[in-house]
């Protein structure tokens, strides 16, 4: 986990106060440096420059895609050790070698996900990414972001201000540690109208299974690891994710209006142009 940044945002127009927490995530074993810039591939009619908004989706949305990763936002779990222990406690002389038990561990709170790709440094890498996303069509738009840290920060502010956070993202959604950090930084003189946390970083591609020996192994399965792990067959996407926690999503997708501040952090280009 990288450094955490906490923002207290007072909206002078509405008089509301938002808390936005930004957390960098990189769970790759070999953390090769990531150069500046990420790229998002969309059909022309879905590009932010055309629609004025960007679409965020839950991991459940991606799991249901025809060619999606059925473990997106989840992790396969080997439950054999835990079950064998429980059976032995009940008096059954069993060994882990006698049977197997499998399951899936998923986060109780799914985030909104914005998928981008790590921008390559040369034409060869750009061509490979364009082939990976050729399904977007001949008029596909590549929306590039030069500063993913600044983008994550502004994305969190925009989500906090959106109507999507009105249902459940009140001060009681702030965990104890973050609440104390907020009070120390901003004071407790005003109610928090929305709390948003943005995790962002590269996706790690692996097939490994979580080996569960006790219930604590499930409880300690880090949500950020689950959200930033995909199967190796998707590694060609070179994905860089922005995972936004903002209460319990009511739908699997929602469109966020792109403000002038967010728009200034993006540049639309056509596939085939020197966007890399």
Backbone torsions as a table, in degrees:
resi	resn	phi	psi	omega
1	UNK	NA	138.4	178.8
2	UNK	-90.1	-171.3	-179.6
3	UNK	-65.7	152.1	178.3
4	UNK	-104.4	138.9	177.1
5	UNK	-120.9	127.6	178.3
6	UNK	-111.0	132.5	179.5
7	UNK	-120.6	137.0	170.2
8	UNK	-111.4	115.8	-172.8
9	UNK	-114.3	119.7	174.5
10	UNK	-101.3	120.1	179.2
11	UNK	-85.5	107.0	-176.4
12	UNK	-67.2	-25.4	-178.5
13	UNK	-75.2	-42.4	-176.1
14	UNK	-101.9	-15.0	-177.2
15	UNK	78.0	10.4	-177.7
16	UNK	-92.4	157.4	179.4
17	UNK	-120.6	134.1	-179.7
18	UNK	-123.8	145.3	171.8
19	UNK	-112.9	125.2	-179.2
20	UNK	-123.7	126.1	179.2
21	UNK	-115.2	129.4	-179.0
22	UNK	-113.0	129.2	-177.8
23	UNK	-132.5	121.1	174.4
24	UNK	-80.1	139.7	-178.7
25	UNK	-129.9	130.9	173.1
26	UNK	-147.8	100.2	-175.8
27	UNK	-99.5	7.5	179.5
28	UNK	-66.4	136.9	178.9
29	UNK	-60.5	-43.7	177.4
30	UNK	-107.8	98.8	-172.5
31	UNK	-83.3	81.0	176.4
32	UNK	-67.4	139.8	-177.8
33	UNK	-58.0	141.8	177.5
34	UNK	-105.1	121.1	179.1
35	UNK	-70.9	173.0	-179.3
36	UNK	-67.9	141.2	170.9
37	UNK	103.4	136.6	170.9
38	UNK	-131.5	163.0	-176.4
39	UNK	-134.1	139.4	177.8
40	UNK	-117.4	126.3	-178.4
41	UNK	-99.9	127.8	178.3
42	UNK	-142.4	158.8	167.8
43	UNK	-62.8	153.2	-176.1
44	UNK	-56.4	-42.1	-176.1
45	UNK	-70.6	-11.4	178.9
46	UNK	-106.2	-1.7	-175.5
47	UNK	-69.7	141.9	178.7
48	UNK	-55.6	-33.9	179.8
49	UNK	-66.6	-22.1	179.7
50	UNK	-95.3	-40.7	-172.9
51	UNK	-94.9	-23.8	-175.5
52	UNK	80.2	9.9	177.8
53	UNK	-148.3	166.3	175.0
54	UNK	-123.0	148.5	-178.9
55	UNK	-100.3	128.0	173.7
56	UNK	-109.4	143.8	-175.6
57	UNK	-133.1	154.7	175.9
58	UNK	-83.2	160.4	172.7
59	UNK	-56.2	-32.4	178.3
60	UNK	-59.9	-38.4	177.8
61	UNK	-59.7	-45.3	-178.6
62	UNK	-71.0	-30.1	177.3
63	UNK	-65.2	-30.0	-175.5
64	UNK	-88.0	-6.9	177.1
65	UNK	-64.7	148.6	-178.3
66	UNK	-57.3	-40.6	179.6
67	UNK	-108.2	25.2	-176.3
68	UNK	-84.4	168.6	178.2
69	UNK	-86.5	113.9	-176.9
70	UNK	-68.5	-7.2	175.8
71	UNK	-111.3	16.6	177.1
72	UNK	-63.8	123.9	-177.8
73	UNK	77.0	14.8	179.6
74	UNK	-148.2	175.0	179.1
75	UNK	-147.5	134.2	175.5
76	UNK	-64.2	141.4	-175.6
77	UNK	-129.4	132.5	172.8
78	UNK	-89.8	106.5	-175.2
79	UNK	-93.2	1.6	-174.9
80	UNK	-56.0	-49.4	-177.9
81	UNK	-59.3	-43.0	-178.6
82	UNK	-66.2	-44.1	-178.4
83	UNK	-67.1	-38.3	178.6
84	UNK	-62.5	-40.9	178.1
85	UNK	-62.1	-43.5	-179.6
86	UNK	-65.1	-39.6	180.0
87	UNK	-67.1	-39.0	178.5
88	UNK	-65.3	-36.7	177.9
89	UNK	-64.8	-28.0	179.0
90	UNK	-85.3	0.5	175.9
91	UNK	101.8	2.7	-180.0
92	UNK	-90.6	122.4	-178.1
93	UNK	-80.1	77.9	-176.6
94	UNK	-112.6	157.2	177.0
95	UNK	-122.2	154.6	177.0
96	UNK	-61.3	-19.6	-179.9
97	UNK	-80.3	-10.4	-175.3
98	UNK	-84.5	-19.2	-175.3
99	UNK	-159.1	176.7	175.1
100	UNK	-141.8	149.4	178.5
101	UNK	-141.0	130.1	-177.9
102	UNK	-125.1	154.7	177.3
103	UNK	-157.2	-169.0	179.7
104	UNK	-132.7	134.5	176.6
105	UNK	-107.4	126.2	179.3
106	UNK	-133.2	159.8	179.1
107	UNK	-75.6	142.3	177.0
108	UNK	-71.5	-26.7	179.5
109	UNK	-117.7	106.7	179.8
110	UNK	-85.5	145.0	179.6
111	UNK	-93.2	172.2	163.0
112	UNK	-82.8	139.5	-178.0
113	UNK	-117.5	133.9	168.8
114	UNK	-117.1	117.7	-175.7
115	UNK	-96.0	130.8	172.3
116	UNK	-134.3	178.2	178.2
117	UNK	-123.8	145.7	176.6
118	UNK	-65.3	125.6	-174.0
119	UNK	-71.3	128.1	179.7
120	UNK	-73.6	168.2	-176.2
121	UNK	-101.9	-4.2	-177.3
122	UNK	-147.6	174.0	-176.4
123	UNK	-66.3	-33.3	-179.7
124	UNK	-63.8	-46.8	178.2
125	UNK	-65.7	-36.6	178.7
126	UNK	-65.1	-42.1	179.3
127	UNK	-63.5	-38.7	179.1
128	UNK	-64.5	-41.1	178.2
129	UNK	-67.4	-38.7	179.2
130	UNK	-63.8	-37.4	176.2
131	UNK	-66.0	-38.0	-179.6
132	UNK	-61.5	-34.7	-177.4
133	UNK	-110.1	29.1	-178.1
134	UNK	-63.8	-20.7	179.5
135	UNK	-66.2	-14.0	179.2
136	UNK	-72.7	-11.6	175.1
137	UNK	99.9	166.4	-176.2
138	UNK	-67.0	-22.2	-179.8
139	UNK	-99.7	21.2	-176.6
140	UNK	-56.6	146.0	179.2
141	UNK	-109.9	135.2	175.1
142	UNK	-105.5	112.8	177.7
143	UNK	-96.6	114.6	-176.8
144	UNK	-100.2	148.8	177.1
145	UNK	-127.0	117.0	-177.1
146	UNK	-75.6	-39.5	-175.4
147	UNK	-117.1	95.8	-176.3
148	UNK	-71.0	-24.5	175.6
149	UNK	-67.4	-47.0	178.2
150	UNK	-64.3	-36.6	179.7
151	UNK	-65.8	-43.4	179.0
152	UNK	-60.8	-41.0	-179.9
153	UNK	-62.8	-48.5	-177.7
154	UNK	-70.6	-34.7	177.6
155	UNK	-60.9	-42.6	178.1
156	UNK	-62.1	-40.9	178.1
157	UNK	-64.1	-42.8	-178.5
158	UNK	-64.9	-41.7	179.2
159	UNK	-65.8	-40.0	178.8
160	UNK	-60.0	-35.9	-177.9
161	UNK	-82.9	-12.2	-175.0
162	UNK	-79.0	161.6	179.0
163	UNK	-66.2	-18.6	-176.8
164	UNK	-64.1	-22.6	-177.0
165	UNK	-92.2	-3.2	-171.9
166	UNK	-69.6	-27.5	-173.2
167	UNK	-70.4	-47.6	-166.8
168	UNK	-132.1	-3.7	-170.7
169	UNK	-99.0	73.6	176.3
170	UNK	-106.9	-176.6	-175.0
171	UNK	-59.1	-30.2	-178.7
172	UNK	-69.2	-8.0	176.2
173	UNK	-82.8	-10.9	-178.1
174	UNK	-82.6	124.5	178.7
175	UNK	-68.6	164.3	-169.6
176	UNK	-57.7	-43.6	-177.0
177	UNK	-64.5	-47.9	-178.8
178	UNK	-64.3	-37.0	179.2
179	UNK	-61.6	-41.8	178.3
180	UNK	-65.3	-39.9	177.2
181	UNK	-61.7	-41.3	-179.4
182	UNK	-64.0	-48.0	-179.0
183	UNK	-60.7	-39.4	-180.0
184	UNK	-65.2	-39.1	-175.0
185	UNK	-84.5	-36.8	-169.3
186	UNK	-117.5	-13.8	-176.1
187	UNK	85.1	158.6	-176.7
188	UNK	-107.2	30.0	-175.0
189	UNK	-83.8	-4.8	-173.9
190	UNK	-147.4	142.7	179.3
191	UNK	-67.6	144.0	175.0
192	UNK	-85.9	124.4	-178.5
193	UNK	-87.6	-24.3	176.9
194	UNK	-157.7	142.8	175.8
195	UNK	-124.9	126.5	-178.0
196	UNK	-132.8	137.8	174.7
197	UNK	-122.9	131.1	-179.1
198	UNK	-115.1	115.5	169.7
199	UNK	-94.4	138.3	175.8
200	UNK	-147.1	143.8	-180.0
201	UNK	167.1	178.9	-178.4
202	UNK	-75.9	148.8	176.5
203	UNK	-81.1	140.0	175.0
204	UNK	-101.1	132.7	-176.2
205	UNK	-105.4	117.7	-179.3
206	UNK	-157.1	160.8	177.6
207	UNK	-110.5	5.4	-173.7
208	UNK	-65.4	150.5	-177.4
209	UNK	-110.0	137.9	176.5
210	UNK	-67.8	123.5	179.5
211	UNK	-96.7	114.6	-172.0
212	UNK	-101.0	117.5	177.2
213	UNK	-104.5	-21.5	177.6
214	UNK	-153.7	169.1	179.9
215	UNK	-60.5	-27.7	-179.8
216	UNK	-66.3	-27.5	177.2
217	UNK	-63.6	-36.5	177.6
218	UNK	-72.1	-44.6	-178.5
219	UNK	-63.0	-32.0	-176.6
220	UNK	-91.9	2.5	175.9
221	UNK	-65.8	108.6	-171.0
222	UNK	-65.7	127.9	-179.8
223	UNK	-60.4	-38.8	-178.4
224	UNK	-65.2	-31.8	176.9
225	UNK	-69.0	-40.7	179.5
226	UNK	-63.7	-41.1	-177.2
227	UNK	-73.8	-21.2	-175.5
228	UNK	-113.2	27.5	176.3
229	UNK	-125.1	132.0	175.1
230	UNK	-136.9	165.0	-179.0
231	UNK	-71.6	151.4	-176.4
232	UNK	-57.9	-26.4	-177.9
233	UNK	-65.4	-12.4	178.8
234	UNK	-101.3	7.6	-172.6
235	UNK	-63.7	-24.3	178.9
236	UNK	-63.3	-16.7	179.3
237	UNK	-73.7	-18.6	-179.0
238	UNK	47.4	48.9	-167.2
239	UNK	-73.3	140.4	171.5
240	UNK	-123.9	120.1	-171.6
241	UNK	-108.2	149.8	167.7
242	UNK	-117.4	112.2	-179.0
243	UNK	-107.5	119.9	-172.3
244	UNK	-112.4	115.7	175.1
245	UNK	-92.6	118.3	-178.6
246	UNK	-147.5	59.9	-176.2
247	UNK	79.6	-172.8	-177.8
248	UNK	-86.1	117.2	-179.6
249	UNK	-58.7	131.1	179.2
250	UNK	-81.7	-25.5	178.6
251	UNK	-135.2	167.9	-177.8
252	UNK	-80.7	-14.2	178.0
253	UNK	-141.5	151.1	166.5
254	UNK	-153.5	151.4	-177.8
255	UNK	-104.0	129.0	-178.4
256	UNK	-105.0	123.9	177.7
257	UNK	-62.1	135.8	-179.2
258	UNK	-88.4	114.3	179.6
259	UNK	-77.6	165.4	174.8
260	UNK	-57.0	-35.9	-179.7
261	UNK	-65.6	-42.2	179.1
262	UNK	-72.4	-37.4	-179.3
263	UNK	-63.1	-36.0	-179.4
264	UNK	-64.6	-18.0	-179.9
265	UNK	-90.8	-1.2	-177.3
266	UNK	-123.1	155.6	176.3
267	UNK	-137.1	120.4	178.2
268	UNK	-84.4	137.8	177.1
269	UNK	-142.2	165.6	177.9
270	UNK	-94.1	147.7	171.8
271	UNK	-58.2	140.1	-177.8
272	UNK	96.5	-27.6	173.7
273	UNK	-72.1	168.3	-179.4
274	UNK	-80.8	63.8	-176.1
275	UNK	-79.4	-16.7	-177.5
276	UNK	-83.2	NA	NA
